[in-house]
Amino acid sequence: MPADSTDGLPVESLERLRLRRSAKWRTYDPDVLPLTVAEMDFAIAEPIRDALRDAVERSDTGYGAPEPVLGEALAGFAERRWQWRLDPGAVFSVTDVGVGVVELLRALIRPGNTVVISPPVYPPFFQWPAEAGAQLREVPLAHDDEAGWHLDLAALEDAFRQHPAAYLLCNPQNPVGRVHTRDELEALVRLARSYGVPLISDEIHAPLMLAGATFTPLLTVPGAAEVAVSLLSASKAWNLAGLKCAAIVSASSRMRAVVDRIPPDARWRIGHFGVIATVAAFEDGEPWLDRCLQTLSRRRDELAELLATRLPTVSWRPPAATYLGWLDCTALGKDDQPQQLFLSKAKVATEPGLRFGALGSGHVRLNFATSSDILDVAIEAMSRALP
Ligand SMILES: Cc1ncc(COP(=O)(O)O)c(C=O)c1O
């Protein structure tokens, strides 16, 4: 019996969700309601479930074989969704986006090089450069009431003047839900080209455009092909993170040469179920994705209403994309005090803001890819936890 009474995607009862063994459901004690890591509570898309079931029934559990199916499936999806005509032959499969970024950085950097990131941003962005042997330079997003969070192009130009080994873009940006505009991306590409800075664009949340938002793939921006590579995956939009499959896309011989420096053995590190599920998602998963986006857009509106009525001291800018709410709880405390308060008093787990950088002080990230009922229970508990 779905816990969601609307015609959105069904979500099982909390009791059934707690039987899941993924990180979201096994990190906290059983009396805590987790609205943390980017997993969704919806039932899996039917074409994906059928493809995986079929593979299990046929004991089709060997190594993954991503070529040429992954590139073809991604190219079809990208053209239908974003009118982006990418070359299926220029799709290089990797275990996941994290592995892809680290391998690309290894291919690009020499010891002592710097990699630029723009917090607040997905926490591994702070770790990936170090894993590849690079220093980190932070150029935070700018913020104003009209535009919300956005790239600070002037500060990026200052950083690019030092010729960093790469800039790591997050588009759409986790945790703030910003979809960088075509104008901003064009300006970024101009800077990258004039200072010779390679761009690595993490576009894992790209299919998750909520009502009103339009995604611009970086590689569709004029001149981007010469300096940029992009990473895409079905893992966020169809909730397949545990299956391990992602794609690096290049669009020029120059950037393809960078991708080709990744060790050939990487090809064997892909999840076979990841390839099967990703191909099913990109080829047959769009009707489900459309329902998912309608559901998430509605959930975003419900969350806005719940926050306004029950947690008025918490402010936010509803995200244009993703299912992540970046809540400004600075009225409740600094650093990770608000997250601690919600966890200890409300038994609701959110992601502590400081994980996303110093600008995250007093913030929490809340995952709203769940049912209306669960969201309601969570916000009610959080409101009762206020001092
Ligand atoms: C922006 C961003 N990049 C990468 C990842 C992780 O992707 P993967 O599991 O493919 O490494 C996430 C997960 O939430 C994310 O939000």
The ligand as an SDF file (V2000), in Angstrom:
LIG
                    3D

 16 16  0  0  0  0  0  0  0  0999 V2000
   27.0960   16.0880   -7.7240 C   0  0  0  0  0  0  0  0  0  0  0  0
   27.3330   14.6340   -7.4770 C   0  0  0  0  0  0  0  0  0  0  0  0
   28.3400   14.0200   -8.0960 N   0  0  0  0  0  0  0  0  0  0  0  0
   28.5980   12.7150   -7.8970 C   0  0  0  0  0  0  0  0  0  0  0  0
   27.8240   11.9700   -7.0380 C   0  0  0  0  0  0  0  0  0  0  0  0
   28.1800   10.5440   -6.7960 C   0  0  0  0  0  0  0  0  0  0  0  0
   28.0950    9.8420   -7.9640 O   0  0  0  0  0  0  0  0  0  0  0  0
   28.6940    8.3860   -8.0650 P   0  0  0  0  0  0  0  0  0  0  0  0
   27.9700    7.5610   -7.0580 O   0  0  0  0  0  0  0  0  0  0  0  0
   28.3940    8.0190   -9.4890 O   0  0  0  0  0  0  0  0  0  0  0  0
   30.1520    8.5340   -7.7930 O   0  0  0  0  0  0  0  0  0  0  0  0
   26.7490   12.5550   -6.3900 C   0  0  0  0  0  0  0  0  0  0  0  0
   25.9260   11.7720   -5.4640 C   0  0  0  0  0  0  0  0  0  0  0  0
   25.0170   12.2260   -4.8510 O   0  0  0  0  0  0  0  0  0  0  0  0
   26.5020   13.9200   -6.6030 C   0  0  0  0  0  0  0  0  0  0  0  0
   25.4900   14.5470   -5.9970 O   0  0  0  0  0  0  0  0  0  0  0  0
  1  2  1  0
  2  3  1  0
  2 15  2  0
  3  4  2  0
  4  5  1  0
  5  6  1  0
  5 12  2  0
  6  7  1  0
  7  8  1  0
  8  9  2  0
  8 10  1  0
  8 11  1  0
 12 13  1  0
 12 15  1  0
 13 14  2  0
 15 16  1  0
M  END
$$$$
